[in-house]
Amino acid sequence: MTIPRSQTSFKASVEQVPFIDGRRPLSLKAGALALTLSTMWAGNPVANKAGLEDAGPLRLGYLRFILGAIVVLIYAILTKQSFRVNKYEWIPLVLLGILFTVQLAFMNIGQDFTTAGHAVIVMTTFPLWTGVFAHFFVPGDRLSRSRILGTLVAYSGVVAVFYKGFAESSFDFLLGDLLLLMSAVLLGARQVYISELGQGIPQHKLLMAQGVFGIFTFLIASLIFESQEGFVVTTPLVISLFYTGVLIAGLGFFGQSWLLIRYLPSRVTVISLSQPIFGVLFSWWILGESIGGELYIGAILVIFGSALAQRQGKLKVE
């Protein structure tokens, strides 16, 4: 079914993209994949922390994007995909790369000004923003009352897990929180933008556009701001890069974009609200950090809210 471009896209950048929309609510198997990816992403901060012992954050960033790009390149070669960029694809792909870079910049800078608890709570709002953008730009992905309620219930589970760290912090972290909020908004927009562009542009091109911009910006920033002396490749760094580069920036990005292209983006991203729950479990399992009863309350709220958000609500919010 062909959907008129004017009804569904960020008009300024994708109105010329051939558009065939086959997106639908999550199936059980797709939901299981989304949950698996959410679990993988929950381990990303732990792997990053291990890698930062031997490499600066900017160097670690471009190295992981190089590995992610290699994964996409291998897939494209094996499946005989073309990297020829058509005339109508240039502007959308460049805008996607810029959006990706700016969103990461806000996130990285914001994290330096605030606490870990604030960062988790603020960044995990991105499924809420995905739902808002999808309501206006994606046919059939309207905000019903049950979906709004379910998403808010699931998000309250995240707040329940991290409320102590949030409550004990002062308002001195306002700048960092605002930058992280901007990053979360842009991340929500990026999920919808990928979903939209994926209806007319091959998936591997979308991933490579983000990878190229990520590599270029992080490499330049690393050369300017980080010392290039004394860099040593260690076993923990290799393991960190394998996880954050191959599994997350490669397979994780690939799986997430595959879901966003085929299923309604707000239904896909609401599952991501489980990431902090798994993150706390990984910290307990790998780093030995203690967990409290708030984890169980948060997990119940996330599970219940996510299930409620997947319902086929009939009441629409206009």
Secondary structure, 3 states (H helix, E strand, C coil): CECCHHHHCCHHHHCCCCCECCCECCCHHHHHHHHHHHHHHHCHHHHHHHHCCCCCHHHHHHHHHHHHHHHHHHHHHHCCCCCCCCHHHHHHHHHHHHHHHHHHHHHHHHHHHCCHHHHHHHHCCHHHHHHHHHHHHCCCCCCEHHHHHHHHHHHHHHHHHHHHHHHCCCHHHHHHHHHHHHHHHHHHHHHHHHHHHCCCCCHHHHHHHHHHHHHHHHHHHHHHHCCCCCCCCCHHHHHHHHHHHHHHHHHHHHHHHHHHHHECHHHHHHHHHHHHHHHHHHHHHHCCCCCCHHHHHHHHHHHHHHHHHCCCCCCECC
